[in-house]
Amino acid sequence: MDAILHGFGVAFEPINLLAVLLGCILGIVVGVLPGLGPITTISILIPFTYAMSPATAIILLAGVYAGVMYGGTVTSVLLRLPGEAASVVTAIDGYEMARRGRAGPALGISAIGSFVGATVALVGLTFFAPALADLALHLGPPEYATLAIFGLMLIAYLGGGSFSKAMVAAGAGLFLATVGLDPISGAVRFSGDSLQLVDGFDVVAIVLGLFGIGEVLYNLRPGSQEDGDTVTTKIGRVFPSRADLRRSRGAIGRGSVLGTLVGLVPGGGGLVSSLVSYGVERQVAKHPEEFGKGAIEGVAGPETANNASSTSAFVPLLSLGIPFNVTVSLLFSVLLVHGITPGPQLVDEHPDVFWGVIASMYIGNVVLLILSLPLIGVFVQILRLKFSVLAPLIVAVSLIGLYTIDNNTWSMWVAITFGVVGYLMRLWGFPLGPMVLAFILGEILESALRQSLILSGGSFDIFVTRPGSLTILLLVAAIICYSAVSLLRARARREGDGAVSSESSGAPENGPSASDGSAPSAGQHRLVEKK
């Protein structure tokens, strides 16, 4: 307890409070701008942290990281344009809510869920960091492979429409993941004579092309109902109603736990946790048919998991000195530049850094909630712009953001190409989310699967002899069985309703009236005609 109080003493120093505030504000702004994700922003800010103390530097960059996680939600909800990759899942139902005039509640529940999820992860970071990080270290390639399979299975629940079209989109994503260097042998695959394709496709370019440029082209198509104002309905209140909070509380609770656990897995990150949360919520929902059409649980769960995972990713960094994703690895490098080596000795040798960063994350979490809720009304006003004005701005910001990542025009051409692909997919009814998520999970699956087979000498027994991978496979099997049983019950229910309907249609003239929901008989028609 004394150590935690000491950490708050460090966090409440004026320079560190200013770092928290600036980091959160900058993070929200950066999250709103497509292409400028946490990796690019932190990379740009690293030189400016050299003159700061180690604690202040990490506090500033951690605030940016947390702010980006929420800021990316804004354009996902308002424009179906993810500000960063982790917001892809939010765009599915968040954008549909905005189209129905419920952008305010969508952003409000995102802010509340983000606050709760990050707080739960922070509690875990405070009290269980060493134990949780040790658990994550026991995961190997078989566990990562089965987790990727689990994620691919959940893709079936993302489309909200045709299952076959979702699978076709996922298959295309898996193929795109194979373009470039083989992760094991180093052989070049499907790149032709293009040197740019040797490194494969950039996920940011694909995301901005499909969801950004593709959405712009779709809304500008001839006969589109969105050629005029982006908003055609009343925005309404910007704070979730009691009914919204009641529907979302379970999703927020589950997302907090799932996000905290997934954040401990190497390569897990916000996107994977959002995907897992979305799949779980669709499974447990009373009305799963609403998902993909504006279900608030489809926004609350993924956003909560997204922020929880981004916070719990600090567990292995601070406790064991192991960065489990690219953004956290940048923070790792900042500590090294300041002469601090993250690891088990960090809490003893540099308690001001360890506990100061954790305490500042509590403060930053509150700052984000305070900043985000009042600004929701400002964000929603973006919807009032005519789409003819907004469309070129979206494309310009997207392409500029892509160019700033590696100063290469190739990524811009990739985004434009996938913009056309996204337009055609939308036009023909193919969901976009499964392609992007399969592309990301495909890279994880291929590497982990082949590494596992190398370890086992080509035997698949390794997946059932290791407790972790066996547990995940049993979970996959349980979900498949549950889905099959639910499908059979729904089919039996429909057949039963059809039998009752056929019996009602053959009832005598003095049978059920039209008020019972059955069609009137011929005699009743004649009575109506006489009247």
Secondary structure, 3 states (H helix, E strand, C coil): CHHHHHHHHHHCCHHHHHHHHHHHHHHHHHHHCCCCCHHHHHHHHHHHHCCCCHHHHHHHHHHHHHHHHHHHHHHHHHHCCCCCHHHCCHHHHHHHHHHCCCHHHHHHHHHHHHHHHHHHHHHHHHHHHHHHHHHHHCCCHHHHHHHHHHHHHHHHHCCCCCHHHHHHHHHHHHHHHCCEECCCCCCEECCCCCCHHHHCCCHHHHHHHHHHHHHHHHHCCCCCCCCCECCCCCCCCCCCCHHHHHHHHHHHHHHHHHHHHHCCCCCCHHHHHHHHHHHHHHHHCCCHHHCCCCCCHHHHHHHHHHHHHHHHCHHHHHHHCCCCCHHHHHHHHHHHHCCCCCCCCHHHHCHHHHHHHHHHHHHHHHHHHHHHHHHHHHHHHHHHCEHHHHHHHHHHHHHHHHHHHHCCHHHHHHHHHHHHHHHHHHHCCCCCHHHHHHHHHHHHHHHHHHHHHHHCCCCCCHHHHCHHHHHHHHHHHHHHHHHHHHHHHHHHHHHHHHHHHHHHHCCCCCCCCHHHCCCCCHHHHHHHHHC
